[in-house]
Amino acid sequence: MNSQPEYVQDGSSVAGASVEPRYAVGDVLARMLTELLAPWILVVVLPLAVAREATGEPGAAVGWGLLVVLTSSILPMMVLVWGARSGRWDGHHVRNRQERLVPFLVIIVLSGIGLGMLLLGGAPWLLTALDISMVISLLAACAVTLRWKISMHTAVASGTVAMLAETYGPALWGLSPLVIAIAWSRVRVRDHTVPQVATGGVLGAVVGGGLFALLS
C-alpha cells in the first residue's frame, strides 16, 4: 500500500501534514493569462492603437491615447488595488459580485471624466467614439452585475478585438482565440462559470464593439 499522503491543491494533505501547494501546468498558465491579459492591460493597448489611427501623428496619438489610458485603466486599477489592500473587497479582480458595485461606479465616474475631457478638448472623433463605447459597455456590465456575476475579462477582451477589427480591418478578428483563452483561464481559476464568461464575451462584442462600429 502507498503510505505517501495525497496532496491537494491548497497545500494540505489527507494525513493532516502541511505541505507546499503543487499546481498543475494548466493552473499556472491560467493564472498567467488572467493577469497578463487582464482588462486594465487591454485598456492600455486599445486606446493607444485607436489613437494612432485617429490622429496619424505619433505625438498626438500618445497624448490623446494616454488620457484615455489614465482615466479608464491606470487610475481605476489603482483604486482596485487600494481597495483590495485595505480590505474593502477581496482582491484586485473583485471576485465577489456583491462587492463589485462600488468599484464599478468609481471606474464609470473616472472614465466619464476622461470622456468629458476628450469632448471638451476636441479629441479626434474615433477616439471619442471608443471612449463612449467603453463607458456604455461598463454601464451595461454594471447593470448585469446587480443581479448576476459577469466576466469583465471576456467582456473587455471581446470588445477589444471587435474595436481593433473595426479600426484596422477584418484581419484583426484573428485575435479572437485570445478571447477563448482568457475565457478558459477564468473558468480554470474558478473565478467564473462558462455561462459567465460567455455572457461577458457577447456583451463586449455586441455592446462595445457594435456601438463603436455605429459611432465610427
C-alpha positions as CSV (number, residue, x, y, z in Angstrom):
1,M,0.0,0.0,0.0
2,N,1.2,3.5,-0.8
3,S,1.9,5.3,2.5
4,Q,2.5,8.7,1.0
5,P,-0.1,11.4,1.7
6,E,-2.3,12.5,-1.1
7,Y,-1.7,16.2,-1.7
8,V,-4.5,18.6,-2.5
9,Q,-4.1,22.0,-4.2
10,D,-4.4,24.1,-1.1
11,G,-1.3,22.7,0.4
12,S,-2.9,20.3,2.9
13,S,-2.8,16.5,2.9
14,V,-5.2,13.8,3.8
15,A,-2.8,12.7,6.5
16,G,-3.0,16.2,8.1
17,A,0.5,17.2,7.4
18,S,1.2,20.6,6.0
19,V,2.9,20.6,2.6
20,E,3.7,23.1,-0.1
21,P,1.0,23.5,-2.7
22,R,1.6,21.9,-6.1
23,Y,-0.1,23.4,-9.1
24,A,-0.7,21.8,-12.5
25,V,0.7,23.4,-15.6
26,G,-2.8,24.4,-16.6
27,D,-3.3,26.2,-13.3
28,V,-0.1,28.2,-13.8
29,L,-1.0,29.1,-17.4
30,A,-4.5,30.1,-16.4
31,R,-3.2,32.5,-13.8
32,M,-0.7,34.0,-16.2
33,L,-3.4,34.6,-18.8
34,T,-5.7,36.1,-16.2
35,E,-3.0,38.6,-15.2
36,L,-1.2,39.3,-18.5
37,L,-4.5,39.8,-20.4
38,A,-6.4,41.5,-17.6
39,P,-8.9,44.2,-18.6
40,W,-6.6,47.0,-17.3
41,I,-3.8,45.9,-19.6
42,L,-6.0,45.6,-22.7
43,V,-7.4,49.1,-21.9
44,V,-3.8,50.4,-22.1
45,V,-3.2,48.9,-25.5
46,L,-6.6,49.6,-27.1
47,P,-6.8,53.5,-26.8
48,L,-3.2,53.9,-28.0
49,A,-3.9,51.7,-31.0
50,V,-7.1,53.6,-31.9
51,A,-5.5,57.0,-31.2
52,R,-2.7,56.1,-33.7
53,E,-5.3,55.5,-36.4
54,A,-7.4,58.5,-35.4
55,T,-4.6,61.1,-35.5
56,G,-1.9,59.7,-37.8
57,E,0.6,61.6,-35.7
58,P,2.7,59.8,-33.1
59,G,2.7,62.8,-30.7
60,A,-1.0,63.4,-30.8
61,A,-1.8,59.7,-30.6
62,V,0.3,59.3,-27.5
63,G,-1.2,62.4,-25.9
64,W,-4.9,61.6,-26.5
65,G,-4.4,57.9,-26.0
66,L,-2.7,58.3,-22.6
67,L,-5.6,60.5,-21.5
68,V,-8.0,57.5,-22.0
69,V,-5.4,55.1,-20.6
70,L,-5.1,57.2,-17.4
71,T,-8.8,57.6,-16.8
72,S,-10.0,54.2,-18.0
73,S,-7.2,51.9,-16.9
74,I,-4.4,53.3,-14.7
75,L,-6.5,55.3,-12.2
76,P,-9.2,52.6,-12.0
77,M,-6.6,49.9,-11.4
78,M,-5.0,52.0,-8.6
79,V,-8.4,52.2,-6.9
80,L,-8.9,48.4,-7.3
81,V,-5.5,47.7,-5.8
82,W,-6.1,50.2,-2.9
83,G,-9.5,48.7,-2.1
84,A,-8.0,45.2,-2.1
85,R,-5.1,46.1,0.1
86,S,-7.4,47.9,2.5
87,G,-9.8,45.0,2.7
88,R,-12.7,46.7,1.1
89,W,-13.0,43.9,-1.5
90,D,-11.5,40.5,-1.9
91,G,-8.8,41.3,-4.5
92,H,-8.0,43.5,-7.5
93,H,-10.3,41.3,-9.7
94,V,-13.1,41.7,-7.1
95,R,-14.4,38.1,-7.4
96,N,-17.3,38.6,-5.0
97,R,-20.2,40.0,-7.0
98,Q,-21.7,41.8,-4.0
99,E,-18.6,43.8,-3.7
100,R,-18.4,44.9,-7.3
101,L,-20.9,47.8,-7.3
102,V,-18.7,50.5,-5.7
103,P,-15.6,49.6,-7.9
104,F,-17.9,49.7,-10.9
105,L,-19.2,53.1,-10.0
106,V,-15.8,54.5,-9.4
107,I,-14.5,53.2,-12.7
108,I,-17.6,54.6,-14.5
109,V,-17.0,58.1,-12.9
110,L,-13.3,58.1,-13.8
111,S,-14.0,57.0,-17.3
112,G,-16.8,59.6,-17.6
113,I,-14.3,62.3,-16.6
114,G,-11.9,61.2,-19.3
115,L,-14.7,61.2,-21.8
116,G,-15.6,64.8,-20.8
117,M,-12.0,65.9,-21.3
118,L,-12.0,64.3,-24.8
119,L,-15.2,66.2,-25.7
120,L,-14.0,69.5,-24.3
121,G,-10.6,69.2,-25.7
122,G,-11.7,68.4,-29.2
123,A,-10.2,65.0,-29.4
124,P,-10.4,63.0,-32.7
125,W,-13.9,61.6,-33.1
126,L,-12.7,58.0,-33.5
127,L,-11.1,58.0,-30.1
128,T,-14.1,59.8,-28.5
129,A,-16.3,57.1,-30.1
130,L,-14.1,54.5,-28.5
131,D,-14.4,56.0,-25.1
132,I,-18.2,56.4,-25.4
133,S,-18.4,52.7,-26.3
134,M,-16.3,51.7,-23.4
135,V,-18.3,53.7,-20.9
136,I,-21.6,52.3,-22.3
137,S,-20.2,48.8,-22.0
138,L,-19.3,49.5,-18.4
139,L,-22.8,50.7,-17.7
140,A,-24.2,47.5,-19.3
141,A,-21.9,45.3,-17.3
142,C,-22.7,47.1,-14.1
143,A,-26.5,46.6,-14.8
144,V,-25.9,42.9,-15.2
145,T,-23.7,42.7,-12.1
146,L,-26.6,44.0,-9.9
147,R,-28.3,40.6,-10.4
148,W,-25.7,38.2,-11.8
149,K,-21.9,37.8,-12.0
150,I,-20.4,38.5,-15.4
151,S,-16.8,38.2,-16.6
152,M,-15.2,41.6,-17.2
153,H,-12.1,39.8,-18.6
154,T,-14.0,38.3,-21.5
155,A,-16.2,41.5,-21.9
156,V,-13.1,43.7,-22.3
157,A,-11.2,41.1,-24.4
158,S,-14.0,40.6,-26.9
159,G,-14.8,44.3,-27.1
160,T,-11.1,45.0,-27.7
161,V,-10.9,42.5,-30.6
162,A,-14.1,43.9,-32.2
163,M,-12.9,47.5,-31.9
164,L,-9.5,46.8,-33.3
165,A,-11.1,44.9,-36.2
166,E,-13.3,47.9,-36.9
167,T,-10.3,50.2,-36.8
168,Y,-7.7,48.3,-38.7
169,G,-9.7,45.8,-40.7
170,P,-11.3,42.3,-40.5
171,A,-7.8,40.6,-40.3
172,L,-7.8,41.6,-36.6
173,W,-10.6,39.2,-35.9
174,G,-7.8,36.7,-36.0
175,L,-7.1,37.7,-32.4
176,S,-10.4,36.0,-31.3
177,P,-8.6,32.9,-30.0
178,L,-7.2,35.2,-27.3
179,V,-10.7,35.8,-26.0
180,I,-11.3,32.0,-25.9
181,A,-8.0,31.6,-24.0
182,I,-9.0,34.2,-21.5
183,A,-12.4,32.6,-21.0
184,W,-10.8,29.3,-20.4
185,S,-8.4,30.9,-17.8
186,R,-11.2,32.5,-15.9
187,V,-13.1,29.2,-15.6
188,R,-9.9,27.3,-14.8
189,V,-9.0,29.6,-11.9
190,R,-12.6,29.1,-10.7
191,D,-13.5,32.8,-10.7
192,H,-16.3,32.3,-13.3
193,T,-18.5,29.7,-14.8
194,V,-18.8,29.0,-18.6
195,P,-22.1,31.0,-18.9
196,Q,-20.5,34.0,-17.1
197,V,-17.5,34.1,-19.5
198,A,-19.7,33.5,-22.5
199,T,-22.1,36.3,-21.5
200,G,-19.1,38.7,-20.9
201,G,-17.8,37.9,-24.4
202,V,-21.2,38.5,-26.0
203,L,-21.7,41.8,-24.1
204,G,-18.3,43.1,-25.0
205,A,-18.5,42.3,-28.7
206,V,-22.2,43.4,-29.2
207,V,-22.4,46.4,-26.9
208,G,-18.9,47.7,-27.0
209,G,-17.9,46.6,-30.5
210,G,-21.3,47.2,-32.0
211,L,-21.7,50.7,-30.7
212,F,-18.1,51.6,-31.8
213,A,-18.9,50.4,-35.3
214,L,-22.1,52.5,-35.4
215,L,-20.3,55.7,-34.0
216,S,-17.2,55.4,-36.0
